[in-house]
Amino acid sequence: EEHKHELDRMAKPDRFLYEMSRINHYQQRLQSLYFKKKFAERIAEIKPKVEALTKASKEVLHSKNLKQLLEVVLAFGNYMNKGHRGNAYGFKVSSLNKIADTKSSIDKNITLLHYLITILEKKYAKVLMFQNDLQSVPEAAKVNMTELEKDIGNLRSGLKSVESELEYQKKRPQEVGDKFVSVVSQFITVASFSFSDVEDSLTEAKELFLRAVKHFGEDASKMQPDEFFGIFDQFLQAFTEAQQENENIRKRKEEEERRAKMEAQLKEQREKERKARKAKANGEDDGGEFDDLVSALRSGEVFDKDLSKMKRNRKRINSQNNDSSRERPLMKLNF
């Protein structure tokens, strides 16, 4: 009270700082309230990662199409390595992406993956559906287990800090208008349940992931989710690209065949037209000779020794007729 006149003369920012400094455990209270504000956001960031990890592990474990695809890949490998290492019972998952790096000796743009897809389309069309079986793999490939566990650990320690501050505030006399205890108590009840749910989900996800890694013969202590599922994700992308390239090649080939067929038809049509014109020309010559023969029979010239003379006479007559038809008629002028 003795310094009341000094407080009244304080500027608003200074007065605010003074009042805040009088709040017991001011820093701990602010940290607790900040954690409360960010808790739902952090849970929302963690949950999809845990769910992706769980779903992706189940997908690679239970996909029959993926299993059959890997069997075909193994058969390819054994055939190509026949006589050397051609009796393998399996292969490392990391070797899966080497298929896209194995190029044809004839066309460097064609890889073993392109050929694999062609074989699958012809004989194992159902296996191509394996892409639909692994829809959660791309998201799981982004999950880093170390960072995920760190995020979970931060939530756990944050909740403990808030609980400790709540217990401390409960033991102190409550000031009028101070709602910290009631608000934070309600938050702790809801947050603890949400966190336990996420923690249990992560435990399940880790167990499934370990099963998946061991199922494919990899070292579970060294293989992380982003690395393991990253292999499948990379293969899925390469597979989709190779499928599209095969489709483009098929379309180009069909277009080339269509053009070649059209050119062949056009050539055939031109040849027919040429033969037709030739046949027509020959037919006209034969008709002229027939007329000459009829005329010769009537005149008796057919008995001449030199029939060619008759033909020449006819040609000369025709020529004269043509010339006379081209002459202009004389116009009579009246003066």
Secondary structure, 3 states (H helix, E strand, C coil): CCCHHHHHCCCHHHHHHHHHHCCCCHHHHHHHHHHHHHHHHHHHHHHHHHHHHHHHHHHHHHCHHHHHHHHHHHHHHHHHCCCCCCCCCCCCHHHHHHHHHCECCCCCCCEHHHHHHHHHHHHCHHHHHHHHHCCCHHHHCCCCHHHHHHHHHHHHHHHHHHHHHHHHHHHCCCCCCCCHHHHHHHHHHHHHHHHHHHHHHHHHHHHHHHHHHHHCCCCCCCCCHHHHHHHHHHHHHHHHHHHHHHHHHHHHHHHHHHHHHHHHHHHHHHHHHHHHHHHHHHHHHHHHHHHHHHHHHHHCHHHCCCHHHHHHHHHHHHHHHHHHHHCCCCCCCCC
